[in-house]
Amino acid sequence: MALKQRLDQRQVQKLILAPALQQAIKLLPLTNLELIEVIDNELSQNPMLEEDTPERKAGETGESTEPKESADTTAGESRDDGGTSDAQGAEGRDDDFELESQFQEYFDDGFRPAFAEKKEAPSLENILSKSPSLWDHLNWQANLTFFGQTDQETAQLIIGNINEDGYLSASEEELANSAGVPVEKIRQIREKIKIFDPVGVASLDLKEALLAQMDHHKIDDEITRQIVENCLPLLEKSDFVQLAKLLGIGLQEIKNHIEIIKTLDPTPGRKYSQEKTFYVVPDILVTKEDDELKISLNDEGLPRLRINSYYRKLLAKAAKENPEAYLFLKDKLKKALWFLRSLNQRDQTVYKVAKYIVDRQRDFFEKGIDYIKPLTLMEIAREIGVHESTVGRVVANKFMMTPWGVFPLKYFFTNLWLAILARKSPL
């Protein structure tokens, strides 16, 4: 059979994501901080968009914390009659203004340029020097305490074997062999290091660290000292009944002594830890008001956007005077409108997911974490009418502030056996 080239027409079905849909999908998994960066980038690239500042909204009423309905269902007439009438005569303008009318809440009646550039002072956090590490801090104190060369070298050896929690990771015998000094010398220098700041560093175990802090703070409570010296295993198990029997005192008195122990630091070295603390900004707020759970999206710091009518007027004039400028502004207007629609759809989807979680996990919000129920992505996707992958994007990297604390949205999607374990009930 001979091979030959030919042209065929075939009708096939393909799933093609439009650019607007791709943009909406990209916005779904973003946190509020990431969304602010995207909005700022869009504002810098698209002149049709501007931030709706409080000054521009003078005289207008406030809006609900719930996300607005989709722009597909919003109808309105243009408030810029002059610009509209001029542009309606141009070819292809009917479709443009029909699209514009769906986003009327984002249009502004005037252009207010900012003539003065605001310069923000650099944050003090960005110019601070690096905080000293635990070992730097201890070596600095050692140089002020030990003056003999042998003592300084031994102190540096001990400090170098202290871990991040502040405990000695090597035994006294191992340190003595490494330094070539008697064990008693290691012990003497280590006792002085234990009263350095933070108190309790260079201890061999938890008991020694707590006792060093009690001595430093002059805590002379004999029962508290007895608990630390002899009863730490019972304290770790929270077996207060057995602890009370062993010491021959009441439970209330046991609790009073435990409160004293709680003032001590079990990991003294963590005070100078170099680990960075990451703060979580909740994307969804759930509050309880009059036995009702209120859901709102955290829009703090998120700029509100609208279309600037100044460039709309330029678009209307350019339709007759400058075709090249008209095409440019028309493209920017469409991108701006689709960006606003994508933001609205994101808010609606996040709100629907959060509302279903609150309704489904109502016992959790009212009674506590022991009452969490099993929930899957497929279940919530079927309920709100979206694909399972869409719910997965919404859940990713987002946090909800509840009356019981801040939880990632993924926390509420658990299977049956995990829910049973959370309730601590047998199968």
C-alpha positions in Angstrom: 0.0 0.0 0.0 1.5 3.3 -1.1 1.9 6.2 1.4 0.6 9.5 0.4 -0.3 12.8 2.0 -3.8 14.2 2.1 -6.0 16.7 3.9 -8.8 15.6 6.1 -11.4 17.4 8.1 -12.3 15.8 11.4 -14.7 16.9 14.2 -13.2 16.2 17.6 -14.0 17.3 21.1 -11.2 18.9 23.2 -11.1 20.6 26.5 -9.3 23.9 26.1 -8.8 26.3 29.0 -9.5 29.9 28.0 -7.0 32.5 29.3 -9.7 33.9 31.7 -10.3 30.4 33.1 -6.6 29.8 33.5 -6.3 33.0 35.4 -9.2 32.1 37.7 -7.7 28.7 38.4 -4.3 30.3 39.3 -6.0 32.7 41.8 -7.8 29.9 43.7 -4.8 28.5 45.7 -3.3 31.9 46.5 -3.3 33.1 50.1 -4.1 36.7 50.9 -0.5 37.8 51.0 0.2 36.1 47.6 -3.0 37.6 46.2 -1.9 41.1 47.2 1.3 40.6 45.1 -0.7 39.5 42.1 -3.1 42.5 42.5 -0.2 45.0 42.8 1.4 43.5 39.7 -1.8 43.8 37.8 -2.2 47.4 38.9 1.3 48.3 37.6 0.6 46.7 34.2 -3.0 47.6 33.4 -3.9 51.3 33.4 -7.6 50.4 33.2 -7.4 49.2 36.9 -7.1 51.5 39.9 -7.5 51.0 43.6 -10.8 52.0 45.1 -9.5 54.0 48.1 -11.7 55.3 51.0 -11.5 58.8 49.6 -13.1 57.6 46.3 -15.9 56.0 48.3 -16.9 59.1 50.2 -20.7 59.1 50.6 -21.1 55.5 49.5 -22.6 52.9 51.8 -20.6 50.0 53.2 -20.8 46.5 51.8 -21.4 43.1 53.4 -18.5 40.9 54.4 -19.9 38.1 52.2 -18.6 38.0 48.7 -20.8 39.7 46.0 -22.7 37.6 43.6 -21.0 36.8 40.3 -20.6 39.6 37.8 -22.6 37.5 35.4 -25.8 38.3 37.3 -25.0 42.0 37.9 -26.7 44.4 35.6 -26.4 48.2 35.4 -26.2 51.1 33.1 -23.2 53.2 32.5 -23.0 56.5 34.5 -20.8 58.1 31.8 -23.4 58.9 29.3 -21.2 61.1 27.1 -18.5 58.5 26.7 -21.0 55.8 26.0 -22.9 57.7 23.3 -19.7 58.6 21.5 -18.5 55.0 21.5 -21.7 53.3 20.5 -21.4 54.6 16.9 -18.1 52.7 16.5 -18.1 49.3 15.0 -18.0 46.5 17.5 -18.7 48.7 20.6 -22.0 47.2 21.5 -20.4 44.0 22.8 -17.8 45.9 24.7 -20.3 48.0 26.6 -22.5 45.1 27.2 -19.5 43.4 29.0 -18.8 46.7 30.8 -22.3 46.9 32.1 -21.8 43.6 34.0 -19.0 45.2 36.0 -20.6 48.6 36.7 -19.6 48.6 40.4 -15.9 48.8 39.5 -16.3 52.0 37.4 -15.4 55.4 38.7 -16.7 58.8 37.6 -13.5 60.7 37.7 -9.7 60.3 37.4 -7.8 61.5 40.5 -4.1 61.5 39.8 -1.7 61.4 42.8 0.7 64.3 42.2 2.8 63.6 45.4 4.7 60.4 45.6 4.5 58.7 49.0 7.8 57.4 50.2 7.7 54.9 53.0 10.5 54.7 55.5 12.3 51.3 55.5 11.2 48.9 58.1 13.4 48.7 61.2 13.3 44.9 60.9 15.2 45.1 57.6 18.1 46.9 59.1 18.6 45.0 62.3 21.8 43.1 62.7 21.8 39.3 63.1 20.9 38.2 66.6 23.6 36.4 68.5 23.4 32.6 68.6 23.4 30.6 71.9 27.1 29.6 71.5 28.2 33.2 70.7 26.3 34.4 73.8 27.9 31.7 76.0 31.4 32.3 74.7 31.1 36.0 75.4 30.2 35.3 79.0 33.0 32.7 79.2 35.6 35.2 78.1 34.5 37.5 81.0 34.5 34.6 83.6 37.5 32.4 82.8 41.0 34.0 82.4 43.4 31.1 82.4 44.1 29.6 79.0 43.3 26.0 80.1 40.0 27.1 81.7 39.0 29.1 78.5 39.8 26.2 76.2 37.8 23.8 78.5 34.9 26.2 78.6 34.9 26.5 74.8 34.9 22.7 74.5 31.9 22.4 76.9 30.0 25.2 75.1 30.7 23.6 71.7 29.0 20.4 72.9 25.8 22.1 74.0 22.8 21.5 71.7 20.1 24.0 70.6 18.0 23.1 73.6 20.8 24.0 76.0 21.8 20.5 77.1 25.2 19.0 77.1 25.4 16.3 74.3 28.5 14.6 75.7 29.3 13.1 79.0 31.8 14.7 81.5 34.2 11.7 81.0 34.2 12.2 77.2 34.9 15.9 77.6 37.7 15.3 80.1 39.4 12.9 77.7 39.1 15.4 74.8 40.4 18.3 76.9 43.1 16.2 78.7 41.9 17.5 82.1 40.4 15.7 85.2 36.7 15.1 85.3 36.5 17.3 88.4 37.8 20.2 86.3 35.1 19.7 83.7 32.5 19.6 86.5 33.7 22.8 88.1 33.7 24.8 84.9 30.3 23.3 83.9 28.8 24.4 87.2 29.8 28.0 86.5 28.4 27.8 82.9 25.1 26.5 84.3 24.5 29.9 85.9 25.2 31.8 82.7 22.4 33.4 80.8 20.2 31.5 80.1 20.3 29.7 83.4 20.4 25.9 83.2 22.5 25.5 80.0 25.2 22.8 80.0 22.9 20.5 82.1 23.0 16.8 81.5 19.2 16.3 81.8 15.9 18.0 82.5 16.1 17.5 86.3 19.5 19.2 86.5 18.3 22.1 84.4 15.2 22.7 86.5 17.2 22.5 89.8 19.7 25.0 88.5 16.9 27.4 87.7 15.3 26.9 91.1 18.6 27.6 92.8 19.1 30.7 90.7 15.6 32.0 91.5 16.0 31.0 95.1 12.9 28.8 95.1 13.1 27.0 98.5 9.9 25.0 98.3 10.9 21.5 99.5 7.9 19.7 97.9 8.5 21.3 94.6 12.2 20.3 94.7 11.2 16.8 95.7 8.9 16.6 92.7 11.7 17.7 90.4 14.3 15.3 91.9 12.2 12.2 92.3 8.8 12.4 90.5 9.4 13.7 87.0 8.2 10.5 85.4 4.9 10.8 87.1 4.7 14.5 86.2 5.4 13.7 82.5 2.5 11.3 82.5 0.2 13.8 84.3 -0.5 11.2 86.9 -1.4 13.7 89.6 -3.4 11.2 91.7 -0.4 8.9 92.1 1.8 11.9 92.7 -0.4 13.1 95.5 -0.5 9.7 97.1 3.3 9.4 96.9 3.9 12.8 98.6 0.9 12.5 101.0 -0.7 15.8 100.0 -3.9 16.9 98.3 -4.5 17.4 94.6 -5.0 21.1 94.9 -1.6 21.4 96.7 0.0 19.3 93.9 -1.4 21.8 91.3 0.1 24.7 93.2 3.5 23.1 93.1 3.2 22.3 89.4 2.4 25.9 88.7 5.8 26.8 90.2 7.5 24.2 88.0 5.7 25.7 84.9 7.5 28.9 85.5 10.8 27.1 84.8 12.2 26.7 81.2 12.7 23.0 80.2 14.7 24.1 77.1 16.8 27.1 78.2 18.7 27.2 74.9 15.7 27.9 72.8 15.8 31.5 74.0 18.5 32.1 71.5 17.3 29.8 68.8 18.0 30.9 65.2 14.8 29.4 63.9 12.5 31.9 62.2 8.9 32.3 63.4 6.3 32.2 60.6 3.1 33.9 61.3 -0.2 32.7 59.8 -2.7 35.2 58.4 -6.2 33.5 58.4 -8.0 33.7 55.1 -11.4 32.9 56.7 -12.9 34.2 59.9 -15.5 32.3 61.8 -17.0 34.0 64.9 -19.9 33.1 67.1 -22.6 35.8 67.7 -25.8 35.1 69.5 -25.5 31.3 69.0 -24.9 31.9 65.3 -21.7 31.1 63.4 -20.7 34.1 61.2 -18.4 33.4 58.2 -16.4 36.2 56.6 -13.5 36.4 54.3 -10.5 38.2 55.7 -9.9 41.0 53.2 -7.7 43.1 55.4 -4.9 44.5 53.3 -6.5 43.5 50.0 -7.1 46.5 47.8 -10.5 46.9 46.2 -10.3 47.5 42.5 -12.5 49.3 39.9 -12.2 50.4 36.3 -11.1 54.0 35.9 -13.5 56.0 33.7 -10.7 58.4 32.6 -9.3 55.7 30.4 -12.8 54.7 29.3 -13.3 58.1 27.9 -9.9 57.8 26.1 -11.1 54.5 24.7 -14.3 56.2 23.4 -12.3 59.0 21.8 -9.7 56.6 20.4 -12.4 54.6 18.5 -12.6 57.6 16.1 -9.3 59.3 16.3 -6.6 56.6 16.9 -7.4 53.0 16.0 -4.1 51.7 17.4 -4.7 53.3 20.8 -8.3 52.0 20.7 -7.1 48.4 20.2 -4.6 48.7 23.0 -7.1 50.2 25.5 -9.8 47.7 24.4 -7.5 44.8 25.2 -6.5 46.3 28.6 -10.2 46.8 29.4 -11.1 43.2 28.6 -8.2 41.9 30.7 -9.2 44.2 33.6 -12.8 43.0 33.5 -11.8 39.3 33.4 -9.4 39.9 36.3 -12.2 41.4 38.4 -14.4 38.5 37.5 -11.7 36.0 38.5 -11.4 37.7 41.8 -15.1 37.6 42.4 -15.3 34.0 41.5 -12.4 33.2 43.8 -14.2 34.9 46.7 -17.4 33.1 46.0 -15.8 29.6 45.8 -13.7 30.1 49.0 -16.9 31.3 50.8 -19.0 28.4 49.6 -16.3 25.9 50.7 -15.9 27.6 54.1 -19.7 27.7 54.6 -20.1 24.0 53.9 -17.2 23.2 56.3 -18.9 25.2 59.0 -22.3 23.6 58.4 -20.8 20.1 58.3 -18.5 20.6 61.3 -20.9 22.6 63.5 -20.3 20.3 66.4 -16.6 21.0 66.2 -17.1 24.8 66.3 -19.6 24.6 69.2 -18.1 21.8 71.3 -14.4 21.3 70.4 -12.0 19.2 68.4 -13.2 15.9 69.8 -16.4 16.3 67.7 -14.8 16.7 64.3 -16.6 14.6 61.6 -15.2 12.8 58.5 -15.2 15.0 55.4 -13.8 14.5 51.9 -13.0 16.8 48.9 -15.4 14.8 46.7 -18.3 15.3 49.2 -18.0 19.1 49.3 -17.3 19.3 45.5 -20.6 17.4 44.8 -22.5 19.6 47.3 -21.4 23.0 45.9 -21.3 22.0 42.3 -17.6 22.2 41.4 -14.9 19.8 40.5 -12.9 18.1 43.2 -9.7 19.6 42.0 -11.3 23.1 42.5 -11.9 22.3 46.1 -8.4 21.0 46.4 -7.0 24.4 45.2 -9.2 26.3 47.6 -8.1 24.2 50.5 -4.4 24.5 49.7 -2.4 26.9 51.9 -5.5 28.5 53.5 -6.3 28.9 57.2 -9.5 29.5 59.1 -9.7 31.3 62.4 -12.2 29.6 64.7 -13.3 30.0 68.3 -10.8 27.1 69.1 -7.8 28.7 67.3 -6.4 28.9 63.8 -6.6 25.7 61.7 -5.6 24.9 58.1 -8.5 24.0 55.9 -6.9 20.6 55.3 -7.5 19.9 59.0 -11.3 19.5 58.4 -10.9 17.0 55.6 -10.2 13.7 57.4 -11.4 10.2 56.9 -13.4 8.1 59.2 -10.7 6.4 61.3 -8.9 9.7 61.9 -12.2 11.2 63.0 -12.7 8.3 65.4 -9.2 8.8 66.9 -9.9 12.5 67.2 -13.0 11.8 69.3 -11.1 9.2 71.3 -13.9 6.7 71.0 -13.5 2.9 70.3 -14.5 1.4 67.0 
